[in-house]
Amino acid sequence: MQFTLEQEPAIRSQARILKLIAFAGTGKTTTLVGYSQARPQARILYLCYNKSVEVAAKQKFPLNVTCKTSHGLAYGAVGTKYKHKLGNLRLTDIARAINSQNWEMVRSVQETLNNYLASADEKIGLFHFPGEKLQNERMRRAADSIVEATRRLWAQMCDVHNTVVSMPLGKPGMPVTLSTLWLREREVPHQCAA
């Protein structure tokens, strides 16, 4: 494979952090292929935005590159241990867990929890409450109690002995055998992936 004069320095770089800035279709992926070919002993993880990008990447890169989505990486690290507990959290599950029949509150708790789970934040706060609901005076007054209900729900989810819902909590970290991590900033969907 022939590389351009712009690609060669990136492929040979020994920098600990390397940032490639280029427009779409200008050869970033080809540069990464060259980088991985130049380091056949390196264990490289390419974090992909979605499954279709992952499938395409697996066809392009050599065997020393593992291509995964952020969800696939997380599931592989901790999800398989909790496979029987993972699934979609239904509104009825939330209503039972927070002991409420107020479906507007239950939906708001679900949205607040989803906002929290898509963040890198360690604690649930008012900033996870759906912003568009703050336009409504009644919802604005209820925001603190909805956030508190979301915290109670999350505490129950983290309790491995709770039979309503539960999921893993922790920071498992990256495999120690990994030498390089690639991610494309516009392809990382959540703060928590970074």
Stockholm file with secondary structure:
# STOCKHOLM 1.0

chainA/1-194         MQFTLEQEPAIRSQARILKLIAFAGTGKTTTLVGYSQARPQARILYLCYNKSVEVAAKQKFPLNVTCKTSHGLAYGAVGTKYKHKLGNLRLTDIARAINSQNWEMVRSVQETLNNYLASADEKIGLFHFPGEKLQNERMRRAADSIVEATRRLWAQMCDVHNTVVSMPLGKPGMPVTLSTLWLREREVPHQCAA
#=GR chainA/1-194 SS CCCCTTHHHHHHCCCSSCCCCCCTTSSHHHHHHHHHHTCTTCCEEEEESSHHHHHHHHHHSCTTEEEEEHHHHHHHHTGGGGTTTCSCCCHHHHHHHHTCCCHHHHHHHHHHHHHHHTSCCSSCCGGGSCGGGGGSHHHHHHHHHHHHHHHHHHHHHHCTTCSSCCCCCSCCCCCTTCCEEEECGGGCCSGGGC
#=GC SS_cons         CCCCTTHHHHHHCCCSSCCCCCCTTSSHHHHHHHHHHTCTTCCEEEEESSHHHHHHHHHHSCTTEEEEEHHHHHHHHTGGGGTTTCSCCCHHHHHHHHTCCCHHHHHHHHHHHHHHHTSCCSSCCGGGSCGGGGGSHHHHHHHHHHHHHHHHHHHHHHCTTCSSCCCCCSCCCCCTTCCEEEECGGGCCSGGGC
//
